[in-house]
Amino acid sequence: MGKKDLSRQKKFETRIDFTPMVDMNMLLITFFMLCTTMLKSQTLKIALPSNSNEAMQEKNQNQAAESQAFTIILDGKEEEKDGIYSSTAANSKFYYYEGKLDPAQAATQLIEAKGIGIKGSTDTNFLTVILQKKNEKALKKISEFKKKWENHGYSNDDAQNDAGYQADATKVLAELNEAHQTPIVMIKPTSRASYSDVIALLDQMQINSIGTFQIETLSKDDSTALAVKGVQLPPAPGAKK
């Protein structure tokens, strides 16, 4: 009987088990699917009555714009503290006017607001209170829809309940806008305005259900009106001194 070759090593087949990795990938995918919210655009188009007569249609649009227009001008500057840039009440300035600005009437038409304001503010010179007043009809309707949504009045299914609320809110904003009963807000920051104030104002658009708003640059009339108020703006970049 021969001797066994003890020097020969037993070979093992190398195999990587990917099963745990598959489980981890599925877990991560499921996590992000559940936690990620698909955001829809918050921008609404301005709904105006159609008219075959182009001249009459343009006149109606101008009238609608003047009656609904509400312009907010932001001025101020951000200061750095502990690596964080923010604005203070002393640095931030807010001005507003309604309709079309007449530079000759700037002294009375352009009004300085006390500030943006917070929830529960009652001072009528805070912007949040002014926006609430101007959009009172829409806010009242949306408040009714919200109560219905909170009680699952649209559906017992969460997704359908949300969809019902959004559909009603969007519809009433469009109807009121078409009837020229909602404000069209123009936000005009100066070159010194802080990003934090711009973001705070955009938040107010959502809080007060302002369906149509946009960020614009200052016009020549805006600059003239600010000068009447004693606000001297820095020269535009590249302008000759």
Backbone hydrogen bonds, N-H to C=O, Kabsch-Sander energy under -0.5 kcal/mol:
donor,donor_aa,acceptor,acceptor_aa,energy
6,L,4,K,-1.3
8,R,5,D,-0.8
17,D,15,R,-0.5
18,F,16,I,-0.8
22,V,18,F,-2.3
23,D,19,T,-2.2
24,M,20,P,-2.1
25,N,21,M,-2.7
26,M,22,V,-2.5
27,L,23,D,-2.0
28,L,24,M,-2.5
29,I,25,N,-2.8
30,T,26,M,-2.6
31,F,27,L,-2.2
32,F,28,L,-2.5
33,M,29,I,-2.2
34,L,30,T,-2.0
35,C,31,F,-2.1
36,T,32,F,-2.0
38,M,36,T,-0.5
39,L,37,T,-0.8
44,L,211,G,-0.9
47,A,45,K,-0.6
48,L,46,I,-0.7
54,E,52,S,-0.8
57,Q,53,N,-2.6
58,E,54,E,-2.5
59,K,55,A,-2.0
60,N,56,M,-2.5
61,Q,57,Q,-2.2
62,N,58,E,-2.3
63,Q,59,K,-2.4
64,A,60,N,-2.6
65,A,61,Q,-2.7
66,E,62,N,-2.4
67,S,63,Q,-2.4
68,Q,64,A,-2.1
69,A,65,A,-2.1
70,F,184,I,-2.3
71,T,97,Y,-2.5
72,I,186,M,-3.1
73,I,95,Y,-3.3
74,L,188,K,-1.8
75,D,93,K,-2.7
79,E,86,S,-3.0
81,K,84,I,-2.4
84,I,81,K,-1.6
86,S,79,E,-2.1
86,S,84,I,-0.5
91,N,88,T,-0.6
92,S,88,T,-2.5
93,K,75,D,-3.4
94,F,113,A,-0.6
95,Y,73,I,-2.5
96,Y,111,I,-2.4
97,Y,71,T,-1.8
99,G,69,A,-2.3
105,Q,102,D,-2.1
106,A,103,P,-1.3
108,T,105,Q,-1.2
109,Q,105,Q,-3.2
110,L,106,A,-1.9
111,I,96,Y,-2.7
111,I,109,Q,-0.7
113,A,94,F,-2.6
113,A,111,I,-0.6
114,K,125,N,-2.1
115,G,125,N,-0.6
121,S,118,I,-2.2
126,F,123,D,-1.7
127,L,115,G,-2.5
128,T,116,I,-2.5
130,I,126,F,-2.0
131,L,127,L,-2.8
132,Q,128,T,-1.9
133,K,129,V,-2.1
134,K,130,I,-2.3
135,N,131,L,-1.8
136,E,133,K,-1.2
139,L,135,N,-2.3
140,K,136,E,-2.1
141,K,137,K,-1.9
142,I,138,A,-2.8
143,S,139,L,-2.0
144,E,140,K,-1.5
145,F,141,K,-2.0
146,K,142,I,-2.4
147,K,143,S,-1.9
148,K,144,E,-1.9
149,W,145,F,-2.4
150,E,146,K,-2.8
151,N,147,K,-1.5
152,H,149,W,-1.9
153,G,148,K,-3.7
161,N,157,D,-2.6
162,D,158,D,-2.5
163,A,159,A,-2.3
164,G,160,Q,-2.3
165,Y,161,N,-1.8
166,Q,162,D,-2.6
167,A,163,A,-2.3
168,D,164,G,-2.0
169,A,165,Y,-2.5
170,T,166,Q,-2.5
171,K,167,A,-2.2
172,V,168,D,-2.4
173,L,169,A,-1.9
174,A,170,T,-2.1
175,E,171,K,-2.4
176,L,172,V,-2.5
177,N,173,L,-2.2
178,E,174,A,-2.3
179,A,175,E,-1.5
180,H,177,N,-1.5
181,Q,176,L,-3.3
184,I,68,Q,-2.3
185,V,183,P,-0.6
185,V,212,T,-2.0
186,M,70,F,-2.2
187,I,185,V,-0.5
187,I,214,Q,-2.9
188,K,72,I,-3.4
188,K,186,M,-0.6
190,T,74,L,-2.5
193,A,190,T,-1.2
198,V,194,S,-1.7
199,I,195,Y,-2.6
200,A,196,S,-2.1
201,L,197,D,-2.1
202,L,198,V,-2.2
203,D,199,I,-2.2
204,Q,200,A,-1.4
205,M,201,L,-1.4
206,Q,202,L,-1.3
207,I,203,D,-2.7
208,N,204,Q,-2.4
209,S,206,Q,-1.3
210,I,205,M,-3.0
211,G,209,S,-0.8
212,T,183,P,-0.6
214,Q,185,V,-1.8
216,E,187,I,-2.7
216,E,214,Q,-0.5
223,S,219,S,-2.1
224,T,220,K,-2.2
225,A,221,D,-2.6
226,L,222,D,-2.4
227,A,223,S,-2.1
228,V,224,T,-1.8
229,K,225,A,-1.3
230,G,227,A,-1.5
231,V,226,L,-3.0
232,Q,230,G,-0.7
233,L,231,V,-0.7
239,A,236,A,-2.3
